[in-house]
Amino acid sequence: MSEKYLKLGEKSNSFFDPQTGFGLAKGEIKGIVPAYLKSPRIRRFLKGGGLQYASKEEYNEYVAKSTAKTQVKKTKTLEVEETEKLELEDMTKKQLIVHIEGLGWHEDDIEEAKSKKTKAEIIEFIKETESEYEE
């Protein structure tokens, strides 16, 4: 039996079938259990264009993109956590920038920090700017 995948139709924003628990959000592609295709709601939405079949290639591409996005988020989180354990002087220039991005500073201050040429200039900028955000 071949696997079947569903995605939302062009005019749909989301879908949920309470009988099966199957749901889709905009941009998602999911495999579907063949028995779910017997659900009146799913059949109605397929017939009306609210749901569409997706190819295995579309599904694999979706999974690859989702995995890549998750890995970027995990890497970014790990980098921020690493910088929280270090003193400024012990960080690399890249870690200093990640540290600043994780502080919630205004975009202008982040960009100014990124424009600094040396690690020493970035550390000096951090120390000068931190007091503005401590209130």
Secondary structure, 3 states (H helix, E strand, C coil): CCCEEEEECCCCCEEEECCCCEEEECCCEEEECHHHHHCHHHHHHHHHCCEEEECHHHHHHHHHHHHHHHHHHHHHHHHHHHHHCCCHHHCCHHHHHHHHHCCCCCHHHHHHHHHCCCHHHHHHHHHHHHHHHCC
